[in-house]
Amino acid sequence: MLVVDAHMHVLDTAWIPDGIRWAWSRQAAGRKLPEREPADIYQRMLTRPSDGTGELTIAAMKRAGVAASIIPVVDWTIVGQPCGEHLPIRALNAANAALGECWPGQIFHCAGVDPRHSDAREILDVGLSANSCVGLKLYPAAGWDVEDPDHAWVWRQAAELELPVVVHTAPIGGDPIVTPNSRPSRLAPVLARHPSMTLVFAHAGFEAWWLEALDIAHGWQRTYLELSMWPQLAVRDYDQFRRCIATMVDRLGAHRILFGTDLIRGTDDHDGAVLERCVSHFLALGEPYAGAPPVLSGEELELIMGANAARIYQLDLSIS
C-alpha cells in the first residue's frame, strides 16, 4: 500500500526563529510543577539533534514503510522577530527545496509565506518555482487575518494557479500565536470567493475544532481534511479515534481525507519508532477492533494512506 505522510517537518535547530524558540520555552515552563525557567528549556532545545540533511527522516520513512512525505513550510519569521536572529523565509523555503533535490520523489514541500512581507509576492513566486514544491502553506495564527483585503491576492493567486493550499487549522499555540485566526470557520468566506480552490485543512481542527473543520469542509467540493496530530488521539483513546475517523468518512468521504503525522524530524522521533506506530494505528482502521467492525474498507484505507495525497499534490513518485 502506498503511504504518504502529508504533513511532517524536517528541521535544523538553526532554522527556527529565535523568538519562536523563546516562545516555546515560555509555553513549556508552566506545564508541570515545579515550574521551570524558560532559559533552561531554551538551552536544552538548542542541543537537540538536527536533521538538516534529511537522513534521519529518510531512515524513519523506510522503517515505517512511508514512500513519500510532504513538508508544509511555516513562515514564522514575522511573529518570531521580537528577539534574536532567524532564517529568512526565502532561505527556509530554499532549505526545504534542497531536501527535495537531495531526496527526489521522497521529500516534497509546500512553500510558506506570510503575506505581510513587503516582498511577499516575489517570495511566493520564487518559492513555488522549486522542483519539489507541490503547493502553498499559510499559517494565519502567525498574526494575520485571512479576510484582510490586503491579503486577498494570495488566495486569488493560488486559485488562478490551481495550487493546493495547506492552511493551519488547529487551536494549538499560545504566546505569541493568535490561534483564533486559524479557526476552520474563518476560511468559509475565502472558499465562498474561490469555490474551486483546493484547500487542505491541516490538522483537521485537532482537537477542539474538528467538527467545525468537518462542517466547513463538507460544504465545498475541493476541501480536504489532513489528519496530522490525530495520531496523538490514537495513542490516548483508540476507540474515540476510530469513532472520529468513521464520522469524517461518513460525512466527507474517504477520498477527501489524508494521512499525516506532524512529526518533526530533528526534534523528536529520531529512529522512526513513533512514525511506525502512527502508520500502524491508521492501518488498523481496516481491521476489526474490540468487537467492532473495521472503520475503513481496503479501498478507503488506500485512499487515505497515500493515494489522495499523490492525486491532490500530483506527486511524481517515479523519480525516487
N, C-alpha and C positions, 0 to 999 in steps of 0.2 A: 504493500500500500504506500502511495506517495504521501509523505509527511512534510509539511512546510510550516515552520514557525513564523506566523505572520506578524509577530511583534517581539523583538528582542533587541538587546543593545550590546555593543562591544565598546569598552571604554579603556582609555588610558587615563589615569587619575589627573594628568595634566590637562585633559580636555574639558574638565568640569569647571565652570566659572567659580572663582574663589568665593564670591558672595553666596552661591548656592551651597558650596561645601559648608560654609559657616551656618547657613540656614538649616541644613540637615542636622548639623551638630546641635543647634539650639533646640530643634524639634525633639531630638533623641534624648536630650539631657533630662527631661522631666517624665519619661515614660515608665520609670520604676523608681522605687525607693531603695537605698538613698539616692536622691537626685545627684546627677554628675555635673561636672564642669564642661561646658561646651568646648573649651580649648583642649581638654583631654581627648574628647571624642574626635575633634578635628585632626589632631596629630595622628591618631590611630587610622583615620580614614586615608591619610596620605601614605600610609605604609602598606595598604592593601595591594595585592598583585595586580598589575595592569595586563591588558591583552590587546595592546595597540596593533599587533601583527595579525590578530585573529586566530593564532594557532590553538589556543585553548578552546576557542569556540568551535573550530572545525573538529577537534578531537571529541568534544562533547556531543556534537551533532552525529558523528559516526557512532559513538557509543549508543545513542538513543534512537538511531535509525531515522534521523531527520535529514532529508535530502537538500533542503534549502532554507534559508532564513532571511527575513526582511527587517532592516533596521529603520524605524521611523526616527529621524534625526530631530532632536528637540532644540529649539532656539531659546536658550535661557540667557542669552548674552546681555539683554537689556535688564531683565529682572535681577540678574546676578551681578550687576555692575557696582553696587554700593561700596564694595571694598575689594582690593586686590586686582590681579590681572586675570585675564581669561582668554581662551582661544576664540578668535573672531568666528562668527558663524560661517563665513566663507571657508575658513580653514577647517572647521569641523565637518562641513559638507564634503570638502576635498579629502579629509582623512577617511571618511566612510566610503567615498568613491574609490579610494586607493585599496580599501579592503575588498571591494568588488572586483577590482582589476587583479588583485592577488589571488582571489578565490572565485573565478568566474563560474557562473551557473550555480554557485552555492551561497554566496552572500550578495544580497541586493539591498537597496536602501531607498527611502523616500526623503528627498531634500527638505530641510527645515528652514523656515524663515519667519521672523516676527515682522509683520507689515509696518511697524512703526519705524523701522530703519529708514533713514533718508534715501538710501540707495537700494531699498528692498526689491524693487522690480529687477534691477540688474543682478542682485544676489540670487533671486529666483531663477532668472534665465540661465545664469552660469551653473547653478546647482542642478537644474533639470537636464543639462547637456551631458552629464556623465553617463557612460555606458551602462552602469549598474543601477541608475536611478529609474525607479518604476512608479513614482508618484510624489505627492507633496504632503508634508506633515505640518499641521498647525496646532499650536498649543495656547489657546486663548487664556488659560489660567495664569499665564505669564504676565497678565495685566492689561490685555486689550479686549475690546468689545466686538463680537462678531457682527453686530449690527451697525457699527460706526460707519457712516458713509465714506470716511477717508480710507477704509479698508475694503470697500466694495470691489475694487479692482482685482484683488487676489482671488475672490470667488469667481468673478467673471472670467479671468484668465484661465483658471482651472477648468471651468465649464467649456470654454472655447477650445482648449487643448485636449479635452476629453481625458483629463488626468484623474486617476483615483486620488481622493483627498482623505487623508487619515487625520481625524480630529480627536484629541484627548477628551474623553467624556467620563471621567471618574472624579468623585469628590475627595480623593486623597489630596493631601497637601497641607497647607498651613504656611506660616511665616516663610517667605513673603508672597506665596502663591495666592491668587484670587480665585478660589475654587468655583464660585458660582458662575464665573464666565464660561465654564466648560459644561454646564448642565445640558443634557441632550435636548431639552425643550427650547433652549436658546437657538438651536440650529434650524428649527422649523421655519422661521421667516426666510432664512438663506435657501432652504430647499424649495420654498414656495416660489422664490425668484428664479431658481435654477433647477427645475424638476428633473432634468435629465442628468444632473451631476451624479457621479459615482462617489458616494460619501461613506467612509468606513468609520464606525463609532468605535474608536479604540477603547478597550476595556469594557465595552457594552454597559456602561454605567455602574460598573462594580464599585461598591456593592449596594449602596443606598439608592442609586438611581437606575437600577437595572430594568425595572418595569417601565419607567419613563422612557428609557432608551428603546425598549421593545415597542412601546406605543408609538413613538415618533417614527422609528424605522419602518414600522408596519404600514405607514401611510404613503411611502414613496417607493417607486419601483427599483431604484438602484442604490438603496441604502443597505448596509451590511453591519452585522454585529461581530466584532472581533473579540475573542474571549481571553485575551491576556489578563493576568491577575486572577482569573477564575480558578486556576489550579490551587490557590490558597483555600478556597471553599471546599474543594475536593478532599483536601487533607483534613480539614476541620470537621466537615459533616458531609460525607459522601452521599447519603440519602438525599439531603437537600440539594446538593449539586446536581444529582440526576433529575430531580423534580424541576429545577430551574431550566436545565437544558431541554427537557421534554416540553416545557411551556414555550420556550423560544422556537423550537422546531414546529410545534403545533400552530403558533401564530404567524411565524415568518417563513418557515420552510428551511430545510437543511441547506438549500442552495445559496442561502444568504447569511451563513454563519461560518466564521473562520477560527481555526485553532490558533492559539498564541500563548505565550508564557509571560513576557515582560522580564525574563531573566536578564541580568546584567553581567555579562562575562567580563571579568576584571574587578568585580566587587563581590560576586557570590558564585556558587556552584562551579568551582574550578575544575572538577573532574567529570562533570556531566551527570552525576547521580540524580540531581534534582530534575534536570531536563528529562531524563529517562523515566522518572516517576510521573512527571506531567503527562508524557505520552501514554504511559500505561493506564493512567486514570481515564483518559479520554477514550482509548481503545476499548476499555472495559464497558463503555456505554453501549457497545454492540453485543454485550453478553448479559444473561440473567444475573440478578444480584439480590440476595436476601429474600428469595422467593418471588421477586418482581421480574417481569419480562424485560428483555432488552429495551433500552431507550431509543436506540437507532438501528435501522436496518443496515446491512452491509453497504448498500449504495449510499445511504445518508452519511455513514461514517467516512466513506471515501471522499465525499464532497467536503465535509467539514475539516478533515485532517490535512487536506492538501490540494484537492482538485479545484476548489473555489478560489484559493489564493493564486494558483497557477493561471486560472482563467481571468480573474479580475485584474491582476497586475501584469498579465501577458508575460509570464516568466519564461525565459529561454533556458531550459534546464539541460539542453543538449550539449552545452559547451563546458560542462563540469568535468 
